[in-house]
Amino acid sequence: MKNSFLFLTLLVLSVSANAQQNQVQQDSTKTEKLDEVLVNAVRVDAASPITHSNVSKEELAKRNLGQDIPVLLNFLPSVVTTSDAGAGVGYTGIRVRGTDATRVNVTINGIPYNDPESQGTFWVNLGDFASSTESLQLQRGVGTSTNGSGAFGASLNLLTDAFSEEASGEIANSFGSYGTRKHTVKLSTGLLNDHFEVSGRFSKIDSDGYVDRAFTDLKSYFLQGVYKDDNTLIKALTFGNVEYTYQSWFGLTADELKEDRRQNPYTYDNETDNYWQDHYQLHWNERFDNNWSTNLGLNYTKGKGYFEQYKPEESAGDFNNLIEEDSDIIVRRWLDNNFYVLNANVTYKQNALELITGLSYSSYDGDHFGEVIWGSDLAEGTNIRDHYYDGDATKNDFSIFSKATFKLAEKVTGFVDLQGRFVSYKTNGLNSDRAEFVTDANFSFFNPKVGLTYKHCDFNSFYASYARANREPNRDDFENGVTEHETLNDIELGWRYKSKNASVNTNVYYMFYQNQLVLTGGLDDVGSPIRATSGKSFRLGLEVDANIQFCKQFSTSTNIGLSSNKNRDFSSEINGELVDLGNTNISFSPDLVIGNALNFFPAERLQLSLLSKYVGEQYMGNVDSDVSKLDNYFVNDFNVNYEIKPNKLFKSIVLSALVNNIFNKKYVSNGYYYTYDDTWSDPVAITTIEGTGYYPQATRNFLVGATLKF
């Protein structure tokens, strides 16, 4: 595997070098912004044969009134978002082309953010991070080579704030429905002596949640020190968050939803999640000349926290005999982890050739343990905070890649991206069910990507690409007995049109899988989705993304995603028998997703936007049961932004308002589906019982805010 990768890397270098002879001479003095080099290895440009969308700082700011980043990205193509508490603050999630959040590879300045074990992305630990984001890029499909858990449906990379040449300050406050409020302070010294800058942000976000008592309390910070000269950029930054949220992970049953969609069935007043996470990054970018540059990134992340839960009439054996039989207890289940990352890459540019070669190494260690903090009848000799289970895990992830963009002809550009990824995952001890959990797994993956872009004229270009991705199971998969990796092959064909007043991106994709881990619809005991291997499956789709400026006062942004998402020859146990169901719909994969923005500019610095989102019906399981079906929904938001330019004191005052769900739609964007066999009433004729749960989203609600810049 490694020899094959090295051979193909040399082949890329050879092809690239030969292709230079056909390159069109370009301005050799053109250089990138030094800040952008941080994400150069994981991003693609407008001419790349990779399907993607870019979002700028200015676009994020228009709706940045306290809601999480997934909610701010809700109107991008093929994106579906959801919120456990219903109001877009706290535990929120994002799906792209039907793939769940564990498959969306997230990086911050090129550093992996996904949790190495669960592979999930916990946006609740990035409170108000949009206020410190310079830009982001969402790549749909396999995308380009990234660091960390392999992208298996999408990649989302964030670039944090660029340095500021001028001193500045910012105070932002917003308030809204359900006690939602955000308070942000930002400061920058500007460049001191033309070389140094220090900047920072402190934020506090609170929300009571649409669901009763599903509150969120987030405290976050972002601090950055910069040194720069003409060819050097060194950034040292740290950011972190403390989150305190009340339990709303399990949603509502169908009966509870009908009775009162805002109710919360949990009655223990401290059924909460508590987690602290701090990140420390160091980046050094060096440009040696107009051809060569390097980037070095180091990261350390410390995470620690617990969720607290009340459990009535529990069995002594389930808690290491720390309690008497049928005791009521309160437990805390802890995570305590460390995550280290090294990224390094070198870039060579000459004329129309760009070659990037690099490596990434990460090391993770995590302790899992549970403690009893109260019991109605503790066993003799038991002390408060005694552990009832202990386990540990380590994961090492090494990848090496080489990617090249080069001219093959006057109008044809080639793209080759080769990645080798090597993963080791080990666990020891007991899991939370007090079952022995010992894993020693190793994976070696080769992930090639190739593509062509044909530029027909200044307005039109066409592209085609093929990419292959492999991905290891996560911790929950191993606990459920899944040990095989999954493989994705992604074919993308696209057309791009761009003129002065319009741009259209159209693409067709065919993603076919082997051993895809699809969501079963069920949840584990901490509200995490359960996955199972589906054998062979595919996603076939058409995406259209158009931006049109009709006149100075009016523009539209529209995207449509049409898709067919199927498990092939899917089998499931129903009423005690294994039944071949043929081709079934993949869970949480709507066939139609539409986003639209109508933007009106009636006066200078005033913008009014009507934002619309339609999500077609979707199944919460893979057996096409009508019981598991989520209804389609169509929701509209209204956004207003007005900037005032005072003559004194402030550089700018920005007033913002956001009315979500203006037509008061009662809808559900997420849920779960489970089955169990009833063997009590008739052990001979087993009956499969179906059940569902739902996460109701907020009806009409509002947020208003003011940002003072000085």
N, C-alpha and C positions, 0 to 999 in steps of 0.2 A: 504493500500500500504506500509506504513512504517513498520507495524507489520510483513507483509510478508517478507520484506527485512531483518529485524532483525532476523527472524526465519531462513531464508536461510543462513544468515551470520554465525549464530551459527552452522548450519549444515556443512558449509565449515570447520569451526574450528574442529568440531567433526571428520569429515572424514579425515582431515589432520592429526589429532593426532593419529587416529587408523592406518593410512597408515605408520606412522613412524616405526611401528614394522617390516615392510617389507623393510625398506630402506637399501641400500648398504652403508656401512661405507665409508665416504670420508674424505679427509684431512681437519680436523676442523680448521686448521690454515690458510686456503686459505681465503683471504679477497679481497674485491673489492677496486679499486682505489676510494679514497674519492670523487673525482670530479664526478665519474659516478653515485654516489648516488643521485645527483641532478635530474636525469631522470630515476631513478630506478623504480618509480611507473608508468611511462608511456611507458617504453620500454620493449621489450621481448628479450630473448636470442635465440641462434641458434637452440636450441632443442624445442622451444615453438611451439604449434600448431596454430600459427598466421603467416599468409603470410606476409613477410617483406623483405626489402632490406636495407643494411647499406652502408653509404658513409663516408669515413674518410676525415680528414683534407688534407692529401696528395693527395687524388683523386680530391678534390675540387680545390686545388691549381693549378693543371695542366691547367685548362681553366679559371681560375679566373683573367680575364683581363678587367673587368668592367661590364660584363653582369650580370643580376639579377639571384638570386638563382633558380627560375623555369627553366631558360634556362640551367643552369649548371646541372639540373636533367633531362634534356630532353631524355637521353638515358636509363633511368630506365624502367622496365617493365610496360606496359599499361599506360604510361605517354604521354600526348600531351601538348605542351606548345605553347604560342602565345605572340605576342608583338604588342601593339597598334601602336607604332611608327616604327615598322618593324625591328629594329636593336637589340632587346633584352635588351634595357635599358629604364627604366621609368615604364610605366604601362605594366606589363607583367602578364600572367596568367598561371595556371596549371590545367589540368584535369586528373583524374586518373580513369580508367575503365569507362570513359564517364561521371563521376560525376564532377560537376563544383566546382570552388574554394570555394564556400560557404559551401560545404560539406567536404572539406579537413580540418580537425581539426589541427591547427598549435599551437605548444607550444614551448616556449623558456625557457630552464631550468625548464620545467614542468609548467610554467606560461602561461595561454592562451594568444594567440596573435590575434586570429580572432576578428574583430570588433563585440561587443556584439549585436548591432542592425542589421547591414546588414549581419552579419556572414561572410563577405568576408575577404580576406587577401590582404592587400595593400603592395606589396613588394617594391613599390616606396618609402615607408617610412623606408626601411631597406637598404639604400645604402651601398654597399660594405660589407654587413654583412657576406658574405662568408669568409672574411679575419679575422673574429673574431669567426668563428665556428670551434669547435674541432671535432665534428662528428654530423651526423644526421641519423635518421632512418625513412623510409617511410613504414608504414603498410598499406596494401591494404585490402579493406573490412572494416568491423566494427572495427577490431583491438581490443586492450585491452582498459580498462577504461582510459579515459583521462579527463582532466579538461577543463571546458569551453564548448562551443557549441559542441554538440554530433557529433562524427565522423559518416559520412553517406556515406562512400565510400572510405575514406582513412584518415590516421593520419600522420602528419609529425612533428616529434619533433627534436628540435635542442639543442645541448649542446654547450655552449660558451667556449671560450679558457680555458684550464686547466692552473693551476699555473705553473710557470717555476722555476726550482731550480737554474738555472744560469742566470746571467744578459745577455740581448740580445737586439739587435735592428734590424730594418728592414726598408728598403726604397724600395718601388715598384712603378714603373711608366710604363704605357702602353699607346699606341697611336694606332689609327686605322681609318677606313673608317668613313665617315659622321661626321668628327670632334670628334669622340669618344676618350676620354682620361680619365685615372684614375691615381690619385696620392695618395699614401698611406704611412704613417709613423707609425711604431709600436715600442714601447719601453717596456722593462721589467727590473726591478731592480734585478730580481732573488730573492731567499730567503735571507732575511736579518736576521741575528742571528738565522738562521734555522727555522724561524717561519713566517716572514712577506714578502709579495711581493706586489708591485704596478706595474700595467701595463696599457697600453693604446694604442689606435689607433685613428688616424685622417685621414679622406679620403675626396677626392673631385672627383666627377665624372661628366663629361659633355658629351653630345652628341647632334648633330644637328638632329639626327633621319634620317632614310631612307625616311620617308614621309617628304615632304617639311615643314620646320619650326616646325616640331614636336620635339622641343628641350627638353632636360632634363638637369637640374642643381641640383645636389645633394651634400649636405655637411653633413657628418656624423661623429660621434665619438663613442668611446667605452672606458670606464675607469673602472678599477677594483682594489680593494684592497682585499688582502687575509691574513687570519691568519690560520695557521695549526700547529698541532702537531700530534702525532702518531694516535690519535683517534678523533680529532676534525678538522673540516674545516668550517671556516666562510668566506663567500664571500659577499662583498658589491660592487655592480656594477651599473653603469648607462650607458645607450647608447641612442642615439637619432639621428634625421635626420631633415634637412630642405629641402623640395623639391619644385621645381619651374618648372613646365612643361607646354608646350603649347598644346592646344586642338587637340587631334586626336582620341577622344573616339568614334566618329560616322563613322569612316571609309569612304569608297567611294561607290557611287552607281555603278551599273553594267556599265553604260555609262561612268562614270568618270574613272573607272578602265581601260576600253578599250582605252580611250583617252590619259590618262597619269597616270600610276599607282603610281607615286610619288607625285601627286598634293595634295594640302590641300585646301579644299573649304572655309575655314574660313579666313576672310580678316581683322578682327579687330586685331590690333597688340598686344593686351594684353588679348587675349582669353586664360587665363591661370588658372592653378590649383596651389594653394599655401597652404602648410600645414606644421606644425611643430609638432613633436611628440617626447616626452622624456620619458624614462622608468627608474625607480629606483627599484632595486631588492636587497633583503637581504636574504641570504641562510645560514642556520646553520645545518650542518650535524654532528651527534655525534654517535660514535661507542662505546658502553659500554663494549662489550666483543665480542667473535667470534660468538655470537648468536643474540645479540640485537643491533639495530641501529635506529636512528630517523632522520627525515629531516623536517625542518621548512622553508617555503618560504614566503616572503612578497613582494608585488609589488604595485607600484603606477605608473600609466601612465597618462600623460597629453597630450592631443591632441587639436590642435586648427588650424583652417585654413578656406580658402574660395576658390571658383572659381569665376572668373570674366567673365561676358558675355555681349556682345552688342546685344540689341534687337530693331529692327526697328518697327515703327508704331504700338505701343502696345496699348491695351485697358486700360483705366484709372481704370476700376473696378478690373482688374487683379493685380493692384499694389496699392490697398488701397486708390485709388483716390489721390495719391501723384503726379500724372502727368495729363496733359490734354490729351484728347482723341487723338489717333494716334500719340503720341510722340515717338521719338527715345530716348532710355535710356541705361544706363550701370548699371548693378546690380552686387552685390556680395552676394552669398549664403554661409552662415557660418555654421560651426560646432565648438562647444566648449564643450569638454567632459573630464570627469575624470573617471578613472577605478582603482579599488582597488581589490587586491586578497590576500587571505590567503590560503596557502597549508600546510598541516601537515600530516605526515604518520609515521608509525612505522613498522620496518621490523624484522621478526624473522627467523633465519636460523639455522637449525641443520641437519647435514648430507645432505640428498637429499630433505629436506623440506624447502620451502621458503614461508613465509606468510607475505603479506603486507596489512595493513589496514590503511585507511586514509580518509581525508575529504578535500574538497575545497569549499571556499566561495568567491564569487566575487560580487562587487557592482558597477554599472555603472550609471552615470547621464550625460545627454547630452542636450545641448541647440541647437536648430535649428532656424536660423533667416535669413532674407534677408534684404538687404539695397540698397537703390538707391544712387549711388555715382555721377551720372550725368544724366541730362535730357535735351532734346532740348526745352521742354516746361513744366517746373514744375508747379504744381498747386500752387495757392496762399497760403502762409504760410508753404510751404514745405521746409525743410532744408536738405542739403546733408547729407547722411547717416541715414535718417529716415528709420525705419523698415517698410516693407510692409507685413511681416508675422513674427510670433513668435510661437515657440512650444518647448516643453521639453519632455524628456523621462527618465525613470529610469528602470533599470533591475537588479534584484537580482537572483543569481544562486548559489544553494547549492547542493553539491553532497557528498555522502559518499560511500565508496567502501571497499571491502575486496576481495583479490585474493590470491590463493594458488597454488603452484606447488608441487607435491608430488609423491612418488613412490607407484604404485598399485601392481606391480610385478617386477621381476628382470629386464625386458625389457620394462615395460610399465610405463609411467609417466602421471599423471592426471593433469588437469588444470581447475580451477573453478574461475570465476571472476564475482562478483555480485556488481552492482552499483544502487544506488537510486539517482535520480536527480530531483530537485524541483526548478521551474523557475517561477518568477513573472515579468511581463512586463507591464508598465503603460506609457501612453502618454497623453498629454494635449495640447490645443492650436490649431494652424492652421498649415497645411502643406504648401509646396511651391506653391500649386495651390490655396491657401487661402481657402481650404475646412477644416471644423472642423475635427480634427483627435484626437479622444479620445478612448483610449484602456485601458482595465483593464483585463488582462488575466493571468491565473495561470495554470501551468502544473505540474503533478507529473508522473515521469517515472521510471519504473523498467527495467534495462538493464542487463540481465544475459548472461554469456558466459561460455561455457564448452568445453573441448577438451581432446584428448588423443594423445600421441606420443608413437609409438612403434619403439624401436631401434633394428632392426633386427641383425645388426652387426656394426663394427666400421665404415663401409662405407655407409650403408643404414639405413634410418629411414622413417617412414610413420606417417602421422598425419591426424586427423579429428577434426573439430570444428564446433560448432554452436554458433551464436551470434545474439542478438536482440538489435536493437537501435531504439530510439524514438527521434523525433526532433520537436521543435516548429517552427512556421513560423517566417520569419524575418520582419523587418519594412515594406519593400515594399510589402510583401505578405499581411500584415494587411491592408495597404492602398488600395490594390486591392480586399479586401473583403475576403481573405482567413483567416480562424480562426482555422481550424482543424490541429492537429499535423499529422506528417507522421511517418510510422513505417517500418523498414527494418528488414528482417530475412536473415541471411547470413550463408550459409553452405559451408565449405571449406574442400577439400580432397587433401592431398599433399604427394609427395615423394621427399626425399632429398638424394642425393648421394654426397659423398665427399671423395676424395683420395688425394694423395700428389700433383698431377698435374691437377686435374679436380674437378669441383663441378657442380652439376646439381640440380636445384630446379624446380619441376613440380607440378602444382596444378590445380584443377578444382574447380570452384566456382558457386554457384547458389544464387543470391541475389534477393529476391522477396519482393515487396513493397505493402503497402496499403497507398493510398493518397500521392504517391510520387509527390513532387513539381518539375516538369520538366521545363526546359527552353522552353518558347514558341518560341524563336527565336527573339522576339522583344526587343527593348530597351526603357527605360524611358527617361525623358528629361535630365538626366545627364549621359546617356550612360550605365546605369546599366541594366543587363538582367532582363526581366520580366519572372516570373514563374507562372505556373498554376497547379492545382491538376489534375493528370492523372488517378485517380482511382487505379486499379490494374495494376502492371507492373513488369517486371523481367529483370535481366541481368544474362546470362549464359555464362561462358567462360572457356577457357583453357589458362594457362600461363606457358611458359617454359623459364627458365633463366639458361644459362650455361656459365661457365668460364673454359677455357682449356689452359694449359701451354704446348704447343707442344714441345718446347725446350727452352733453355736459352734465345734465341733471338726472339722467336715468341709466342704470345698468342692471344686468341680471347675471347671476351665477347659478347654473343648473347642472345637476348630475343625476344620471340614471344607471342603476345596476340591475341587469336581468340575468338570472342564473338558474341552473339546474344542478342540484347537489344530491348525489345518490350513493348509497351503499349497494354494492353488487352482491347478489345472491346472499342476502342477509338472513341469518337464522337466529331464532330466539325461543326460549322455553316458555310455552304457554299452556296452562292447565296440565302441567306435569309432563308435557311432550315437547320435543325439539321440533319446531316448525320452520320450514323453509319459506320465507316471506318474499323471496325474489328481490327485486330492486326496491329499496325503501329510501325515504327522504332522510338526509343527515340532520341530526338534531340542531336546533337553533340556527338554521340556515334559510332565511326567507328568500323566495324566488324574485322578489322585487323590492328594491330600496331606492327611494328618490329623495334628493335634497334640492332645495331651491332658495335663492335669496333675491328679493327685489329691492334694489337700492335706489333711493331718491335723495337728491342733493338740492333742496329748494333754495339754499343760500350758502354763501361761503362758510366753510367750517361746520356746516350742519348736515348730518346724515340720518336718514330714516330708513330702516330695513325691516322687511317682512320676511321671516325665516320659516320655511316649511319643511317638514320631514314626514315621509310616508314609508312605513315598513309593512311589508306583506305578512300574511299569516305564516306561522312557523310551528314546527313540531318540537316539543321538549324532549322527546325520546326518538328512537330509531325504528319503531315498529309500526309507524303510521296509525297509531291509535287516535281516534277522535277525542278521547279523553285528554290526550297530551297536547292538543292544539292550542296555540296562543293566537288570539284574533289579531287581524291587522289593525293598524292605527295611523291616524293622520293628525299631526300636531303642528301648531303654528306659534311662533314667538315674534314679538315686536321689539326692536332695538332702536334706541335714539342716542346719538352722540353729538354734542355741541361744544366747540372749543372757543373760549374767550381769550383774547390777547390783551391783557391789561397794559397800561402804560407804565405802571409802577409796581414794585414789590414782587409780583409773580411774572414769570415768563409766559405761563399758560395756565388756564383753568379749564379742565375738561369735565363736563357734566354728562353723565350716562344714565340711561334707564333701560331696563329690560323687563318686559312682561312675558312670562313664559306661559305657554298653553292658553292663549288668549280666548279660545272658544270653549274653555272649561271641559276639555275632553277627559273622561274617565277611562284610563287605559293602563295596561300592564305590559311592560317591556321585557320582563324576564320571569322565570319561574323554575319549577322542577317537577319531575315526573318519576314515580317509583311504582314498583310492583312487588307483591309478595304472595306466596302460595298459602291458601287456606286449607290446612290439613286437619283442622279440629272438627269441623262439622261433618266432613266426609273424607276420611283418609284414602279411600279408593278413587273417588272422582275428585281429584285435586282441582281447585278453582283458583285462577290467578286474579288477585285483587289489585286494582289500579288506584293510585292516589296522585294528587297534584298539590303544588304550592305556588303562590304568586307574590310578586313584588309590585305593589301598586305604586304608580308614579303620581306626582303632585298634579292637582288640578290648577286652575288659574292662580298664578302667584307672581310676585314682582321683586325686583331689586333696583335700587337707585344708588348712585354714587357720585362723588366729586373727587377729582385728582388735582392737587395744587402742585405746580412745578416751578421751581425757582433756581 
